[in-house]
Amino acid sequence: MRGPIAPPQVPLAASRAETFADLVQDSVERLERRWPQLADVDFLVLDVPRPGGGAWSDEAVPLGGTVAARDGRPARVVVYRRPVEIRTKGRDERAALVHEVVVEQVAEVLGLTPETVDPRYGED
């Protein structure tokens, strides 16, 4: 019998990239309840940072980044999927690291400390 193992609506059929994007979205939704101005910020998931896109080396590959709002474009928060996946073993660990990265980047966009953005930041 040939065909998919599970129907498309079942989570098993979601790709790693889709599952990761869902983790980012969950984190953003948690923060938007406290910070409604985040509705004006674009959140993106990219596989890896661009070479030469910032000051980083092989030892310090960024997990996320920000692009300031300018010329009528909203601020952007970017989470890099592959560097986060490499540093985590399971879904719960990955979800925690994704949230930490999102909180850090939102703090940068808002000009606040991560602890102000999410009082539970750093608790694990």
Secondary structure, 3 states (H helix, E strand, C coil): CCCCCCCCCCHHHCCHHHHHHHHHHHHHHHHHHHCHHHHHCEEEEECCCCCCCCCCCCCCCCCEEEECCECCECCEEEEEHHHHHHCCCCHHHHHHHHHHHHHHHHHHHHCCCHHHHCCCCCCC
